Amino acid sequence: MLGCAPVMKTTRSAQLFSAAQQLIPGGVNSPVRAFRSVGGQPRFITRAKGAKLYDADGNTYLDYVLSWGPMILGHAAPAVIRTIKKAADNGTSYGAPTELEVTLARMIREAFPSIEKVRLVSSGTEAVMSAIRVARGFTKRDSILKFEGCYHGHSDYLLAKAGSGLATLGIPDSPGVPADFAKHTLTAPYNDIAAVRKLVAKHRKNLACIILEPIAGNMGVVPPAPEFLSALRRLTAENDILLVFDEVISGFRVNYGGAQALYGITPDLTVLGKIIGGGLPVGAYGGRKEIMDLIAPSGPVYQAGTLSGNPLAVSAGIETLKQLKKKGVYKKLEEQSAALAKGIDQAAKKSGVPLIQARVGSMLTAFFTSTPVSDWHTVKQADTARYGKYFHKMLDQGIYLAPSQFEAAFLSTAHTAQDIEKTIRAAHTAFKSL
């Protein structure tokens, strides 16, 4: 019985974490991995296959983090692994153009009609930074507008928030960020088109772009309100401001053509990552030809990268996209995700636990709150302490969720109906204890 699951051994993970803290800040190479928001110590993973993770103590977990989204085919998908091995046999990096880059660029353009030209880079952070640079170069304006709770990487001017007033210029949201950088960043509440209109009215002469996750995934999943994206598109077009969609998470995740295909919105620039690298480091940004042709060597906006378009990541991305084009892939993901969300909702109601679920396709979040979520303010009402308890109750039963209330869960094509049933049973047990 899941409720009688034996206590997992974590001795080796504890030893590794202790050693890591002597060598690596916080013991991890990305903050959320440290389990600070849920308590306890992280599990050190040794391998992964399909929908499962295996840790240093020999424990097995059903994985709903999936490396924070890119493993849409599951871990170590055979076709992708074969492709990576073949590419590695030919060398890992050339610092020169390859046919593979042309192939992946063509596949991206076919999937995203808004992208007439695309530049490959090595991370989502780098792609966003570069997209904003070219937006500024194209418009000859300095300011940008982002939304509270939308994460676009750790570039200095994106680690800023607006302060108390809608029109207040940004202040640093992280030590080490010069105030002079942050002052060019305006912030509005997600899904609040009225707030955006006020900011645009005051700052439109200096606004280069509005950037957002069309489906928020970095404060947990928060879908766009009806007409929010279309209103943004009209507002930016009327004021000659570029609309930038950060689809690092949603690109190829919610639809083969991303959120923009799902909602029928055409941005000026799009940022991609995660899935287009098949689990290897990658990023990309693209958009209208007249904008992208400003990038060096075609134009004066400089951006470069030694490992950009490296053959391993590009090969893995090509094969992943080939698999995603097969008939029925997104239908299966939708059905499995809907079944999981329904089962968790029923389990919470049976135990009387307040829970709001937000889902778009195979990305979803269960918020421990009774207040519908629409922006960072409502998301923050969630009970993080209760989520921490739920997280550990699920982890003890072999269900690996994100170690933070404010992250998304993801499904892959490797998750089975039996996996979903096991997860729902575990949720029943966890909710009873809450």
C-alpha positions, 0 to 999 in steps of 0.5 A, a space after each residue: 500500500 502507498 500509505 505504508 510505503 517504507 521510509 526511503 534511505 537518503 544517506 548517500 544523497 545527504 553525504 553528497 549534499 554536504 560535500 557539495 555545500 563545501 564546493 558549490 554555493 548552496 550546494 546546487 547549481 540552480 537555486 530551486 534544486 536546494 529544496 529551500 522552499 519545501 524543506 529537507 535535502 535534495 535527492 542526488 540523481 544518478 540516472 533517468 529513463 522514461 518517466 522515472 528518476 533513480 537517485 544515489 540511494 537506489 530510490 525510484 521516482 515518477 518524475 513530473 519535473 522532467 528537467 523543468 520541461 524539456 523532456 517531453 518524450 521522457 528521459 533517454 528517449 531511444 531515438 534521441 539517445 541514438 541521435 546524440 551518440 551518432 553526433 558525438 562520434 562526429 565531434 562535439 563542437 566545431 565553431 563553424 556552420 553545419 547542415 544540422 543548424 539549417 535543418 533545425 532552423 527550417 523546422 522552427 520556422 515551419 512550426 512558428 510562421 511568425 519566425 522568418 529568421 532564427 538565431 540559435 544560442 546556448 540558453 534561454 537566458 541568452 536568447 531573451 537577452 539577445 531578443 531584447 537587444 535586437 528589439 532595442 536596436 530595431 525601435 531605437 528605444 531603451 525601456 522594456 515592460 515585463 510582468 510580475 511573476 514572469 521569469 525570463 532568465 537572470 539578465 540584470 535588467 530582467 531581475 527588476 520589478 516596478 515597486 508600489 506604483 504602476 508607473 514607478 521605474 524598476 528597482 533591483 530585485 537582486 543584489 548586484 544589479 545596478 539601479 541604472 539597469 533596472 530603471 529601464 524595466 517597467 513591470 505590470 501585473 500579469 493579465 491586467 491589460 488596464 495597467 499595461 495601457 496606463 504604462 504604455 500611455 506614459 512611456 510609449 515613446 521610450 518602450 522598445 518591447 513588451 515581453 511575457 510568457 504567453 502562458 506563465 510557467 515560472 510562478 506556477 502555471 497561470 493561463 492568459 485571461 481571455 482577450 489578454 494576449 490579443 489586447 496586448 497585440 493590438 496595443 503594441 501594434 498601435 504604438 510601434 512597440 514590439 511584442 516578444 513571446 518567451 516560449 522557452 517553456 510553452 514552445 512545442 510543449 502546449 502545441 507544436 507551434 507553441 502558445 501563439 498557435 494555440 491562441 492565434 496570436 502573432 508576436 514580433 519576436 519569439 524566444 525558444 529553448 528547452 524542448 528544441 534541444 532535446 534535453 541539452 543546453 540550447 536557446 533560440 530567438 527569432 521573428 520578422 526578417 526586417 528585425 532579425 537582419 539587424 543582427 551581426 553579421 547582417 547588421 549592427 546588433 552584435 551577438 555571438 556564442 562559441 557553442 551556439 548551434 552545437 551539433 549535439 543539442 541541435 541533433 537532439 532537438 531535430 529528433 525530438 521535433 520529428 517525434 513530436 510531429 507524429 500523429 496523436 502525440 499532443 492528443 495523448 499528452 492532453 488526455 493524460 494531463 487532464 486525467 491527472 488533474 481531475 484525479 488530483 482535484 477529486 482527491 483534494 475535495 475528498 479530503 477537504 483540502 483547498 486546491 486550485 489547479 491551473 493547466 494548459 496542455 501538459 503543464 499544470 500546477 496545483 495551488 494550495 489556495 481557494 482563490 482562483 489564480 490570475 497573477 502574481 498577487 493571487 498566486 502568492 496567496 497559496 499556502 507554501 507550508 502546506 505545499 511543502 508537506 504535500 511535496 514530501 508526502 508525495 516524494 516519500 511515495 516515489 512521486 517527484 514534484 517540483 520543490 516549490 509551490 511556484 513551479 509547473 509540473 510536466 508530463 511526457 509521452 513516457 508517462 503511462 495510464 498506470 503512472 497517472 493512477 499511481 500518482 492519484 493514489 499517492 495524492 489521496 494518501 498525501 491529502 489525508 495527512 494534510 
